[in-house]
Amino acid sequence: MNAIFLGLSLMAAAPGLKGPAKGDPPPIEGTWKLVEWLQGGNPVDYWDGLTVEFTRDGKRLCRESPDFVDERSYKLIPETKPAAIDLIRPSGGPMPTIHPSIFKIEDDTLVISVGMPDGERPKSFEPKADGVRMVMTYKRVKK
């Protein structure tokens, strides 16, 4: 009986495991370097150093050139398959522009399938599928 009590006490005092709970979207926080950008299935030219940083507080910092950082935001949509995200950018008017999107993370690769502004969320990662505006592939930047 004492062994059971001791075991339960140790489990209760042990620190929690890090990482997402089962069913949570993969961890998107961190800095990612763009390695491929497709729009309508066609490659898009971009600055080779283009990165995006997803912060814990919902900010998205897009470094589009050495001298320019564009602050945007994002919102994860919990418990969806594939994982869903809204990419939000200021529109200059009272309401921001929202791109309903999906994403997947495999090892150090992030793929985002971006939907049309204020349209339906994409259902695939195919760059020519209906509702897919563009597909962007990133590699995690190691610190």
Secondary structure, 3 states (H helix, E strand, C coil): CHHHHHHHHHHHHCCCCCCCCCCCCCCCCEEEEEEEEEECCEECCCCCCCEEEECCCCEEEEEEECCEEEEEEEEEECCCCCEEEEEEECCCCCCCEEEEEEEEEECCEEEEEEECCCCCCCCCCCCCCCCEEEEEEEEECCC
